Amino acid sequence: MKSYTPREIVSELDKFIVGQDDAKRAVAIALRNRWRRRQVSAELRDEISPKNIIMIGPTGVGKTEIARRLARLADAPFIKVEASKFTEVGYVGRDVESIVRDLTELGVKLVKDEERKHVQLKAADLAEERLLDLLLPGGKKESEDDTSTSGFVDVDEEKKEPEATDKKKTADTRQKMRKMLREGKLDDREVDIEQAEKKMPMVEIFSAAGVEEMDMNMKDLFGNIFPKKTRRRKVKVAEALELLTIEEASKLVDMDKVTKSAIERVEQSGIVFIDEIDKIAGRHSGQGPEVSREGVQRDLLPIVEGSTVNTKYGMVRTDHILFIASGAFHTAKPSDLIPEFQGRFPIRVELSPLKGEDFVRILKEPKNALTIQYAALLETEGIEVEFTDDSIEELASIAASVNDRMENIGARRLQTVMERVFDELSFEASDMGDKKVVIDSAYVRERLNDILEDEDLSRYIL
């Protein structure tokens, strides 16, 4: 894990998220504190708990994106869940412990992918040998037979020379085929390969039928009872090499080591983003839904404050997982959460609503700006798209205006507006040939004016 300073973390987040400096600062400190904690003496390390964060702000201002980019920056297992999908024990809905199970599953996948990269070269060599065996049937067998009989001393001397010649020819042919394979000359040739079938319909039915609390994994259980089926597939050499490399890499990966490393990473670096936390806020008023809301908070509480959850990979402690909660808090307040739950989120940051000037920056500054995305998409059709400054200001102005008149959905409004502006060009691009298109304010107004003038129509379309 890289040790970024808080200033470097904020700088990295600035590449993708406009504004919201307080929130960036809070998550930067929280991430740096994880590195600091690992430098502390062992006896004190377990005593230092993460400072969980509540982000308060309307939709579309960057709450989820901040958490997602932070996890990517830290190379940490990250999961986003919605509080409204969980219910307290006894109600129909997902069990809150499934958050930790899903996070552990993601952690294992993350570490497994890393381990595969480490053995990629060796796996590629093994896959190449297997593919050459398929392309030269009998080649490997002959050489094996030759070595198996080489221990006998009563072999006729006259037979040795032809055998040695055959062996040399086979080796030479194999080397020629290897050269052709590496040069891509065999890519269009087809070979038969065997692959294990992964489909187990009955297992899928059982797995989805609310067996989250079972200590065993249904897929593993049935997978061990029934023998694995394989099927032959005819694929081109290029695809076969890729499939065989993946298969060989999986064989080389030590799953015990992966599991141990993944559990450690989840426990020490895992990040859980709980969205819509305001949906489970609300004081008890004697009605059913309120009871369930408070029950979800009470079920989440042990996981947030630190407990041990049983997963198929082993026991996972949640004491040092960082929890970031977020919500719009339009109708509820953070103080409406139960006191114990509030106390586990000591850091609170408010994200400000986005204005017209923020939209201009969003369209210009981030590395993944919508203007860059649309230009790249149309470039694949030979269309060069150029945005003028006044077109960006017009787009920002329209998005801000629609947000003010209707529901404020923040930066997501830009996606709706951009899609309408590019609707015709995206449809016609494949028939236009190589061409340069300049997007200016007149171009934007021409495509949006009719919708903007019709209040009822704009309410549905924008």
C-alpha positions as CSV (number, residue, x, y, z in Angstrom):
1,M,0.0,0.0,0.0
2,K,1.4,3.4,-1.0
3,S,1.9,6.0,1.7
4,Y,0.4,9.2,0.3
5,T,0.6,12.3,2.4
6,P,-2.8,14.1,3.0
7,R,-1.7,16.9,0.6
8,E,-0.9,14.2,-2.1
9,I,-4.2,12.5,-1.5
10,V,-6.2,15.7,-1.9
11,S,-4.1,16.5,-5.1
12,E,-5.1,13.1,-6.5
13,L,-8.7,13.5,-5.7
14,D,-8.7,17.0,-7.3
15,K,-8.0,15.3,-10.7
16,F,-11.4,13.7,-10.7
17,I,-13.6,15.7,-8.2
18,V,-14.3,19.5,-8.4
19,G,-14.6,21.4,-5.1
20,Q,-15.7,19.8,-1.8
21,D,-12.4,20.6,-0.1
22,D,-13.6,19.8,3.4
23,A,-14.7,16.3,2.5
24,K,-11.4,15.6,0.6
25,R,-9.4,16.9,3.6
26,A,-11.4,14.7,6.0
27,V,-10.9,11.5,3.9
28,A,-7.2,12.3,3.3
29,I,-6.6,12.6,7.0
30,A,-8.5,9.3,7.6
31,L,-6.4,7.5,5.0
32,R,-3.1,8.9,6.3
33,N,-4.0,7.9,9.8
34,R,-4.1,4.3,8.6
35,W,-0.5,4.5,7.6
36,R,0.4,6.2,10.8
37,R,-1.3,3.5,12.8
38,R,0.8,0.8,11.2
39,Q,4.0,2.7,12.3
40,V,2.8,2.7,16.0
41,S,4.1,0.0,18.4
42,A,2.1,-3.3,18.3
43,E,0.6,-3.0,21.8
44,L,-0.9,0.4,21.0
45,R,-1.8,-0.3,17.4
46,D,-5.0,-2.3,18.3
47,E,-6.2,0.5,20.5
48,I,-6.3,3.1,17.7
49,S,-9.7,2.8,16.0
50,P,-10.5,4.5,12.6
51,K,-12.3,7.8,12.7
52,N,-15.5,7.1,10.7
53,I,-17.0,9.9,8.6
54,I,-20.5,11.1,7.8
55,M,-20.8,13.1,4.5
56,I,-23.8,15.3,4.4
57,G,-25.0,16.8,1.1
58,P,-27.5,16.5,-1.7
59,T,-27.3,13.9,-4.5
60,G,-24.8,14.4,-7.3
61,V,-22.2,16.5,-5.4
62,G,-19.4,13.8,-5.3
63,K,-19.9,11.8,-2.1
64,T,-19.7,8.4,-3.6
65,E,-17.0,9.4,-6.1
66,I,-14.7,10.7,-3.2
67,A,-15.0,7.3,-1.4
68,R,-14.5,5.3,-4.6
69,R,-11.4,7.2,-5.7
70,L,-10.0,7.1,-2.2
71,A,-10.3,3.3,-2.2
72,R,-8.6,3.1,-5.6
73,L,-5.9,5.3,-4.4
74,A,-5.3,3.2,-1.3
75,D,-5.5,0.0,-3.4
76,A,-7.9,-1.2,-0.7
77,P,-11.0,-3.5,-0.7
78,F,-14.0,-1.2,-1.2
79,I,-17.7,-1.8,-1.2
80,K,-20.7,0.5,-1.6
81,V,-23.9,-0.5,0.1
82,E,-27.2,1.3,0.5
83,A,-28.6,1.4,4.1
84,S,-32.2,1.2,2.8
85,K,-31.6,-2.3,1.4
86,F,-31.0,-3.8,4.9
87,T,-33.6,-4.6,7.6
88,E,-33.3,-5.6,11.2
89,V,-33.3,-9.3,12.1
90,G,-36.7,-10.8,11.7
91,Y,-37.8,-8.7,8.7
92,V,-37.4,-9.7,5.0
93,G,-34.2,-8.1,3.7
94,R,-30.4,-8.5,3.6
95,D,-28.5,-9.3,6.7
96,V,-26.0,-6.5,7.6
97,E,-23.2,-9.1,8.1
98,S,-23.3,-9.7,4.3
99,I,-21.5,-6.3,4.0
100,V,-18.4,-7.9,5.5
101,R,-18.8,-11.1,3.5
102,D,-19.0,-9.2,0.3
103,L,-16.1,-7.0,1.2
104,T,-14.0,-10.1,2.0
105,E,-15.0,-11.6,-1.4
106,L,-13.8,-8.5,-3.1
107,G,-10.6,-8.5,-1.0
108,V,-9.8,-12.1,-2.1
109,K,-10.4,-11.2,-5.8
110,L,-8.2,-8.2,-5.4
111,V,-5.3,-10.2,-3.9
112,K,-5.8,-13.1,-6.3
113,D,-5.6,-10.7,-9.3
114,E,-2.3,-9.3,-7.9
115,E,-0.9,-12.8,-7.4
116,R,-1.9,-13.8,-11.0
117,K,0.1,-10.8,-12.3
118,H,3.2,-12.1,-10.4
119,V,3.0,-15.5,-12.0
120,Q,1.9,-14.2,-15.4
121,L,5.2,-14.9,-17.2
122,K,5.5,-18.4,-15.9
123,A,1.9,-19.1,-16.7
124,A,2.4,-17.8,-20.2
125,D,5.3,-20.2,-20.7
126,L,3.3,-23.2,-19.4
127,A,0.3,-22.2,-21.6
128,E,2.6,-21.9,-24.6
129,E,3.9,-25.5,-24.0
130,R,0.3,-26.8,-23.6
131,L,-0.8,-25.1,-26.8
132,L,2.2,-26.5,-28.7
133,D,1.2,-30.0,-27.5
134,L,-2.2,-29.4,-29.0
135,L,-0.8,-28.1,-32.3
136,L,1.7,-31.0,-32.5
137,P,-0.2,-34.0,-31.3
138,G,2.1,-36.8,-30.3
139,G,5.2,-34.6,-30.2
140,K,5.4,-34.5,-26.4
141,K,4.4,-38.2,-26.1
142,E,7.1,-39.3,-28.4
143,S,9.8,-37.4,-26.5
144,E,8.4,-38.8,-23.2
145,D,8.5,-42.4,-24.5
146,D,12.0,-41.9,-25.7
147,T,13.2,-40.8,-22.2
148,S,11.3,-43.6,-20.5
149,T,13.1,-46.2,-22.6
150,S,16.5,-44.6,-22.4
151,G,17.3,-46.5,-19.2
152,F,17.3,-49.9,-21.0
153,V,20.7,-51.1,-22.1
154,D,19.5,-53.8,-24.4
155,V,18.0,-51.5,-27.1
156,D,19.2,-52.3,-30.6
157,E,22.0,-49.9,-31.6
158,E,20.6,-49.6,-35.1
159,K,17.2,-48.3,-33.8
160,K,18.9,-45.6,-31.7
161,E,19.9,-43.5,-34.7
162,P,16.5,-43.2,-36.3
163,E,15.0,-42.5,-32.9
164,A,17.5,-39.7,-32.2
165,T,16.8,-38.3,-35.7
166,D,13.0,-38.4,-35.1
167,K,13.5,-36.7,-31.7
168,K,15.6,-33.9,-33.3
169,K,13.0,-33.4,-36.0
170,T,10.3,-33.2,-33.5
171,A,12.3,-30.7,-31.4
172,D,13.0,-28.6,-34.6
173,T,9.4,-28.7,-35.7
174,R,8.3,-27.6,-32.1
175,Q,10.8,-24.7,-32.2
176,K,9.5,-23.6,-35.7
177,M,5.9,-23.8,-34.4
178,R,6.9,-21.8,-31.3
179,K,8.4,-19.1,-33.5
180,M,5.3,-18.9,-35.7
181,L,3.1,-18.8,-32.6
182,R,5.0,-15.9,-31.1
183,E,4.9,-14.0,-34.4
184,G,1.1,-14.4,-34.5
185,K,1.1,-16.5,-37.7
186,L,-1.0,-19.2,-36.1
187,D,-3.6,-16.9,-34.6
188,D,-6.4,-17.9,-37.0
189,R,-5.8,-21.6,-36.7
190,E,-8.4,-23.5,-34.6
191,V,-7.6,-26.0,-31.8
192,D,-9.8,-28.0,-29.4
193,I,-9.4,-27.3,-25.7
194,E,-11.1,-28.7,-22.6
195,Q,-12.7,-26.3,-20.1
196,A,-14.4,-27.0,-16.8
197,E,-18.1,-26.1,-16.8
198,K,-19.0,-23.6,-14.1
199,K,-22.8,-23.7,-14.4
200,M,-24.5,-25.2,-11.4
201,P,-28.2,-24.0,-11.6
202,M,-29.4,-25.7,-8.5
203,V,-26.5,-24.2,-6.5
204,E,-27.4,-20.8,-7.8
205,I,-31.0,-21.2,-6.6
206,F,-29.9,-22.3,-3.1
207,S,-27.3,-19.6,-2.9
208,A,-29.8,-16.8,-3.6
209,A,-32.5,-18.2,-1.3
210,G,-31.4,-16.4,1.9
211,V,-28.7,-18.8,3.2
212,E,-26.3,-16.0,4.0
213,E,-26.1,-17.0,7.7
214,M,-25.0,-20.6,6.9
215,D,-21.4,-21.3,7.9
216,M,-20.8,-23.4,4.8
217,N,-20.8,-22.2,1.2
218,M,-23.3,-23.9,-1.0
219,K,-21.2,-23.7,-4.1
220,D,-18.2,-25.3,-2.4
221,L,-20.4,-28.0,-0.8
222,F,-22.1,-29.1,-4.1
223,G,-18.9,-28.5,-6.1
224,N,-17.1,-31.1,-3.9
225,I,-19.9,-33.6,-4.0
226,F,-20.4,-33.6,-7.8
227,P,-17.4,-34.2,-10.1
228,K,-16.4,-31.3,-12.3
229,K,-17.6,-31.6,-15.9
230,T,-15.5,-30.5,-18.8
231,R,-16.5,-29.7,-22.3
232,R,-14.4,-29.4,-25.5
233,R,-14.4,-26.1,-27.3
234,K,-13.0,-25.3,-30.7
235,V,-11.3,-21.8,-30.5
236,K,-8.7,-19.9,-32.4
237,V,-5.1,-20.1,-31.2
238,A,-5.0,-16.5,-29.9
239,E,-8.0,-17.1,-27.7
240,A,-6.8,-20.6,-26.6
241,L,-3.5,-19.1,-25.5
242,E,-5.3,-16.5,-23.4
243,L,-7.6,-19.1,-21.8
244,L,-4.8,-21.5,-21.1
245,T,-2.7,-18.7,-19.5
246,I,-5.5,-17.8,-17.2
247,E,-6.0,-21.5,-16.3
248,E,-2.2,-22.0,-15.6
249,A,-2.0,-18.7,-13.6
250,S,-4.9,-20.0,-11.4
251,K,-3.0,-23.2,-10.8
252,L,0.1,-21.4,-9.7
253,V,-1.6,-19.1,-7.2
254,D,-1.5,-20.3,-3.6
255,M,-5.0,-19.8,-2.4
256,D,-4.1,-20.3,1.3
257,K,-1.7,-17.4,1.0
258,V,-4.2,-15.3,-1.0
259,T,-6.9,-15.9,1.7
260,K,-4.7,-15.0,4.5
261,S,-3.4,-11.9,2.8
262,A,-7.0,-10.8,1.7
263,I,-8.4,-11.2,5.3
264,E,-5.5,-9.1,6.6
265,R,-6.1,-6.4,4.0
266,V,-9.8,-6.3,4.6
267,E,-9.3,-6.0,8.3
268,Q,-6.6,-3.3,8.1
269,S,-7.5,-1.4,4.9
270,G,-11.1,-2.2,4.0
271,I,-13.4,0.7,3.3
272,V,-17.2,0.4,3.5
273,F,-19.3,3.2,2.0
274,I,-22.9,3.3,3.4
275,D,-25.1,5.4,1.2
276,E,-28.6,6.7,2.1
277,I,-27.8,6.6,5.8
278,D,-30.5,9.3,6.3
279,K,-33.2,6.7,5.1
280,I,-32.7,4.8,8.3
281,A,-32.6,7.9,10.5
282,G,-35.8,8.9,12.4
283,R,-37.1,8.8,15.9
284,H,-39.3,6.0,17.1
285,S,-43.0,7.0,16.7
286,G,-44.7,3.7,17.4
287,Q,-45.2,2.8,13.7
288,G,-43.8,-0.2,11.9
289,P,-41.3,1.3,9.5
290,E,-39.7,3.4,12.3
291,V,-39.1,0.3,14.3
292,S,-37.3,-1.3,11.3
293,R,-35.2,1.8,10.7
294,E,-33.9,1.9,14.3
295,G,-33.4,-1.9,14.1
296,V,-31.1,-1.5,11.1
297,Q,-29.0,1.0,13.0
298,R,-28.8,-1.4,16.0
299,D,-27.8,-4.3,13.7
300,L,-25.1,-2.1,11.9
301,L,-23.7,-0.9,15.3
302,P,-21.7,-4.0,16.2
303,I,-20.1,-4.1,12.8
304,V,-19.2,-0.4,12.9
305,E,-17.9,-0.5,16.5
306,G,-16.0,-3.7,15.9
307,S,-17.1,-7.4,15.9
308,T,-16.1,-10.7,14.2
309,V,-18.0,-11.9,11.2
310,N,-17.9,-15.5,10.0
311,T,-17.2,-15.7,6.2
312,K,-16.4,-18.7,4.0
313,Y,-12.7,-17.6,4.1
314,G,-12.6,-17.5,7.9
315,M,-13.3,-15.1,10.7
316,V,-13.0,-11.4,9.8
317,R,-12.7,-8.6,12.4
318,T,-14.2,-5.3,11.6
319,D,-12.5,-3.2,14.3
320,H,-10.2,-1.3,11.9
321,I,-12.4,-1.2,8.8
322,L,-13.1,2.5,7.8
323,F,-16.8,3.3,7.5
324,I,-17.9,6.3,5.4
325,A,-21.6,7.1,5.6
326,S,-23.5,9.6,3.4
327,G,-26.9,11.0,3.1
328,A,-28.8,14.0,1.8
329,F,-30.5,14.6,5.2
330,H,-33.3,16.6,3.6
331,T,-36.0,15.4,6.0
332,A,-33.8,14.0,8.8
333,K,-30.8,15.2,10.7
334,P,-27.7,13.3,11.8
335,S,-28.9,13.8,15.4
336,D,-32.0,11.7,14.5
337,L,-29.7,8.6,14.4
338,I,-29.5,6.7,17.7
339,P,-26.8,8.1,20.0
340,E,-24.7,5.0,19.9
341,F,-24.6,5.0,16.1
342,Q,-23.8,8.7,16.0
343,G,-20.9,8.2,18.4
344,R,-19.2,5.8,15.9
345,F,-19.1,8.6,13.3
346,P,-17.1,11.3,15.0
347,I,-16.2,13.2,11.8
348,R,-18.9,15.0,9.9
349,V,-18.4,17.0,6.7
350,E,-20.9,19.0,4.7
351,L,-20.7,19.0,0.9
352,S,-22.0,22.1,-0.8
353,P,-24.5,22.1,-3.6
354,L,-23.0,22.6,-7.1
355,K,-23.5,25.9,-8.9
356,G,-23.0,27.1,-12.5
357,E,-19.3,27.9,-12.1
358,D,-18.8,24.4,-10.6
359,F,-20.4,22.8,-13.6
360,V,-18.0,24.7,-15.9
361,R,-15.0,23.3,-13.9
362,I,-16.5,19.8,-14.0
363,L,-16.7,20.0,-17.8
364,K,-13.1,21.3,-18.1
365,E,-10.9,20.1,-15.3
366,P,-11.2,16.4,-14.3
367,K,-9.2,13.8,-16.2
368,N,-12.5,12.0,-16.9
369,A,-14.6,15.1,-17.8
370,L,-17.7,14.5,-19.9
371,T,-16.4,16.6,-22.7
372,I,-13.3,14.3,-22.9
373,Q,-15.5,11.2,-22.8
374,Y,-17.8,12.3,-25.6
375,A,-14.9,13.4,-27.8
376,A,-13.2,10.1,-27.3
377,L,-16.3,8.1,-28.1
378,L,-16.9,10.0,-31.4
379,E,-13.3,9.8,-32.3
380,T,-13.7,6.1,-32.8
381,E,-16.1,7.0,-35.7
382,G,-13.5,9.4,-37.2
383,I,-15.4,12.5,-35.9
384,E,-13.2,15.2,-34.3
385,V,-15.2,17.1,-31.6
386,E,-14.0,20.5,-30.4
387,F,-15.8,22.4,-27.5
388,T,-15.6,26.2,-27.4
389,D,-15.5,28.0,-24.1
390,D,-18.9,29.5,-24.6
391,S,-20.5,26.1,-25.3
392,I,-19.2,24.8,-21.9
393,E,-20.6,27.9,-20.2
394,E,-23.9,27.3,-22.0
395,L,-24.1,23.7,-21.0
396,A,-23.2,24.6,-17.3
397,S,-25.8,27.4,-17.3
398,I,-28.6,25.1,-18.6
399,A,-27.8,22.3,-16.2
400,A,-27.8,24.8,-13.2
401,S,-31.0,26.3,-14.4
402,V,-32.8,23.0,-14.8
403,N,-31.6,22.0,-11.3
404,D,-33.0,25.2,-9.8
405,R,-36.4,24.8,-11.5
406,M,-36.8,21.1,-10.8
407,E,-35.2,18.5,-8.5
408,N,-31.5,19.3,-7.8
409,I,-29.6,16.2,-8.9
410,G,-26.2,17.9,-8.9
411,A,-23.6,17.0,-11.5
412,R,-25.8,14.1,-12.8
413,R,-27.9,16.7,-14.6
414,L,-24.9,17.4,-16.9
415,Q,-25.1,13.8,-18.2
416,T,-28.8,14.3,-19.1
417,V,-28.1,17.6,-20.9
418,M,-25.0,16.3,-22.7
419,E,-26.9,13.3,-23.9
420,R,-29.6,15.5,-25.5
421,V,-27.0,17.7,-27.1
422,F,-25.2,14.8,-28.7
423,D,-28.3,12.7,-29.5
424,E,-28.3,13.5,-33.2
425,L,-24.5,13.5,-33.7
426,S,-24.2,10.1,-31.9
427,F,-26.8,8.6,-34.2
428,E,-25.4,10.0,-37.4
429,A,-21.7,9.7,-36.6
430,S,-21.2,6.3,-38.2
431,D,-22.5,7.6,-41.6
432,M,-20.7,10.9,-41.6
433,G,-17.1,9.8,-42.3
434,D,-14.1,11.8,-41.1
435,K,-15.2,15.2,-40.1
436,K,-14.6,17.9,-37.5
437,V,-17.6,19.2,-35.5
438,V,-17.3,22.4,-33.4
439,I,-19.7,22.5,-30.4
440,D,-20.4,26.2,-29.6
441,S,-23.2,27.9,-27.7
442,A,-25.4,28.2,-30.8
443,Y,-25.1,24.4,-31.4
444,V,-26.1,23.8,-27.7
445,R,-29.1,26.2,-27.8
446,E,-30.3,24.8,-31.1
447,R,-30.7,21.3,-29.7
448,L,-32.1,22.3,-26.3
449,N,-34.2,25.5,-26.8
450,D,-37.4,23.7,-27.8
451,I,-37.2,21.5,-24.7
452,L,-36.3,24.3,-22.3
453,E,-39.1,26.5,-23.5
454,D,-41.7,23.8,-22.9
455,E,-41.8,23.6,-19.1
456,D,-43.8,20.3,-19.1
457,L,-41.6,18.6,-21.7
458,S,-38.3,19.7,-20.0
459,R,-39.6,18.3,-16.7
460,Y,-39.7,14.8,-18.2
461,I,-36.8,14.9,-20.6
462,L,-34.2,17.0,-18.7
